[in-house]
């Protein structure tokens, strides 16, 4: 569904990500992991065509540089790491903005199909009862779920999520990733998520890519990518040993 080959991108003429190649199939969640500053956010911005790039990014065989901006929005949606609140819209109106790429006119109202899509997503993310609340009155976790709802309501083929569990408590982290997994399978879509919690990545992702200093150092199934030696080399910490020590404390 997504095929990335020999991808270079960055800022001010300097490459942050270098020679990245991987692919994602429909129905899958791909976790992007790696230490801070390794290029994970830059990768997502490039896949959303917010940054210029060299190499190839193909969605269903078509280079994304050939998409119009509105056509790209129907195929690819990005939930950035932080989204500021600029206008006190309601939860419902904020989420409904996700239907804009599918509208033929800015003056056209929501159709019955639009309203049903919005209702279903808000229900699944436990936001329906708060639909009339203003978003500037919400907690960080609630706001994160509203912006995720807007992204899913956009109904793209590929969803890019930069730390989607940010601000969420453990219950909502697990429920969110469980829902994303079901959503990808049910609608035959693909999800690429930057995740710092390696336990969550291992529990919910079908595959993973590990980045280090702008390069992709491993890709494949989570067990192979999240091996102890690779993580130790990239993070400078024996993460496997740390995880096992933590597990022993829970078992004591």
C-alpha positions in Angstrom: 0.0 0.0 0.0 2.9 2.3 0.9 6.3 1.8 -0.7 9.2 4.1 0.4 12.6 3.8 -1.4 15.9 5.7 -0.8 14.2 8.5 1.0 16.1 11.6 2.0 14.6 14.7 3.7 15.4 17.4 6.2 15.5 21.1 6.8 17.4 24.0 5.3 19.2 21.8 2.8 20.5 19.4 5.5 19.3 15.8 5.4 17.8 14.5 8.7 16.6 11.2 7.4 18.9 9.4 5.0 18.3 6.5 2.5 15.2 5.2 4.2 13.4 2.3 2.5 10.4 0.2 3.8 6.9 -0.8 2.9 3.5 -1.1 4.7 0.6 -3.3 3.7 -3.1 -2.6 4.2 -4.5 -3.8 7.4 -1.3 -3.3 9.3 0.1 -1.1 12.0 3.8 -0.2 11.6 5.6 1.2 14.7 8.4 3.7 14.2 10.8 3.5 17.2 14.1 5.1 18.0 15.7 7.5 20.4 14.9 11.2 20.5 16.3 13.2 17.6 16.7 10.2 15.3 14.3 11.5 12.6 11.0 9.9 13.4 8.9 13.1 13.2 10.8 14.2 10.1 9.9 10.9 8.5 6.2 11.3 9.2 6.2 14.9 7.9 7.9 13.8 4.7 5.4 11.0 4.2 2.6 13.6 4.5 4.4 15.8 1.9 5.0 18.6 4.4 8.7 18.5 3.6 10.4 18.2 0.2 12.2 14.9 -0.4 14.5 12.9 -2.7 13.7 9.3 -3.4 10.3 7.8 -3.8 7.1 7.6 -1.7 4.3 5.7 -3.5 0.8 5.1 -2.2 -0.9 2.3 -4.1 1.8 2.6 -6.8 1.4 6.4 -7.3 4.1 8.9 -6.3 2.7 11.3 -3.8 4.2 14.3 -5.6 1.6 13.7 -8.3 -1.4 14.1 -5.9 -3.2 17.4 -5.6 -3.3 18.6 -2.0 -7.0 17.7 -1.6 -6.5 14.3 -3.2 -3.6 13.6 -0.9 -5.7 14.5 2.1 -8.2 11.8 1.1 -5.4 9.2 1.0 -3.0 10.3 3.8 -3.7 12.0 7.2 -1.2 13.1 9.8 -1.8 13.6 13.5 1.1 15.7 14.6 2.8 15.4 18.0 1.1 18.6 19.4 -1.9 20.5 18.1 -2.6 23.9 19.5 -6.1 25.2 20.3 -6.7 28.3 18.3 -10.5 28.5 18.2 -13.0 27.4 20.8 -14.9 25.0 18.5 -17.0 22.2 20.0 -15.7 18.7 20.0 -18.2 17.8 17.3 -17.3 20.7 15.0 -13.6 20.0 15.5 -13.9 16.4 14.6 -16.2 17.2 11.7 -13.4 19.2 10.0 -12.0 15.8 9.0 -14.7 15.5 6.3 -13.5 18.7 4.5 -11.4 16.8 1.9 -14.5 14.9 0.9 -16.6 18.0 0.4 -17.1 19.5 -3.1 -17.6 23.0 -1.6 -16.7 24.8 1.6 -20.3 25.9 1.7 -21.7 22.4 1.5 -23.1 21.1 4.7 -22.5 17.6 6.2 -24.3 14.8 4.5 -26.1 12.0 6.4 -23.2 9.7 5.6 -20.7 12.3 7.0 -22.8 12.6 10.2 -22.9 8.9 10.7 -19.1 8.6 10.2 -18.5 11.3 12.8 -21.0 9.7 15.2 -19.4 6.3 15.0 -15.8 7.6 15.5 -16.8 9.8 18.5 -18.7 6.9 20.0 -15.7 4.6 19.7 -13.3 7.1 21.2 -15.7 7.9 24.1 -16.3 11.4 23.0 -20.0 11.4 21.9 -21.3 12.5 25.3 -18.9 15.4 25.3 -19.6 16.5 21.7 -21.0 19.9 22.6 -18.1 20.8 24.9 -15.6 23.4 23.7 -12.2 22.0 23.1 -10.4 24.7 25.1 -12.2 23.2 28.2 -10.8 19.7 27.7 -8.0 17.9 29.4 -4.9 17.1 27.4 -5.9 13.5 27.0 -9.4 14.4 25.8 -8.0 16.9 23.4 -5.7 14.2 22.0 -8.6 11.9 21.4 -10.6 14.7 19.6 -7.7 15.3 17.2 -7.3 11.6 16.6 -11.1 11.5 15.9 -10.7 14.2 13.3 -7.9 12.3 11.7 -9.9 9.0 11.5 -13.0 10.9 10.3 -10.9 12.1 7.4 -11.1 8.4 6.4 -7.7 8.1 4.7 -6.0 5.0 3.4 -2.9 5.8 5.4 -2.9 7.3 8.9 0.4 8.8 10.3 0.4 9.2 14.0 3.2 11.0 15.9 3.1 9.8 19.5 -0.7 9.2 19.5 -0.7 8.0 23.1 0.7 11.4 24.3 -1.3 12.8 27.3 -3.4 9.6 27.5 -3.6 7.5 30.7 -2.8 3.8 30.4 -6.4 2.7 29.9 -6.9 5.0 27.0 -3.5 4.2 25.5 -4.4 0.5 25.3 -8.0 1.2 24.1 -6.7 3.6 21.5 -4.2 1.2 20.0 -6.7 -1.7 20.2 -9.2 0.5 18.3 -6.6 1.5 15.7 -5.7 -2.2 15.1 -9.4 -3.1 14.6 -9.9 0.0 12.4 -7.0 -0.9 10.1 -8.2 -4.5 9.7 -11.9 -3.7 9.3 -11.4 -0.9 6.8 -8.3 -2.4 5.1 -6.2 0.7 5.9 -2.6 1.2 7.1 -1.3 3.0 10.2 2.2 4.2 10.9 2.7 5.3 14.5 5.7 6.8 16.3 5.7 5.1 19.7 8.1 5.6 22.5 6.6 2.9 24.7 8.2 -0.3 23.3 5.8 -2.5 25.2 2.9 -0.9 23.4 4.7 -1.2 20.1 5.4 -4.9 20.7 1.8 -5.5 21.8 -0.1 -3.8 19.0 2.1 -3.3 15.9 2.4 -5.9 13.2 5.8 -4.7 12.2 8.4 -2.1 13.2 11.2 0.1 11.9 14.0 1.2 14.2 15.7 4.5 13.4 19.1 5.8 14.7 20.8 9.0 13.7 18.6 9.5 10.7 19.1 6.0 9.3 16.8 3.0 9.3 18.8 0.3 11.1 16.2 -2.5 11.2 12.8 -3.3 9.8 10.5 -6.3 9.9 8.5 -8.1 12.6 8.6 -6.6 16.1 10.4 -9.5 17.7 13.4 -9.2 15.3 13.5 -5.3 15.3 13.1 -4.9 19.0 15.9 -7.3 19.9 18.0 -6.5 22.9 21.3 -5.9 21.1 19.8 -3.5 18.4 18.0 -1.5 21.1 21.1 -1.3 23.3 23.2 0.0 20.3 20.6 2.7 19.4 19.5 3.8 22.8 22.8 3.3 24.7 20.9 1.3 27.3 20.2 -2.3 27.9 16.5 -2.0 27.5 15.8 -5.7 27.7 17.5 -6.0 31.0 15.7 -3.0 32.3 12.3 -4.4 31.2 13.0 -7.8 32.9 14.0 -6.0 36.1 10.7 -4.1 36.0 8.8 -7.2 35.4 10.4 -8.9 38.5 9.2 -5.9 40.6 5.6 -6.4 39.4 5.8 -10.1 40.1 7.2 -9.7 43.7 
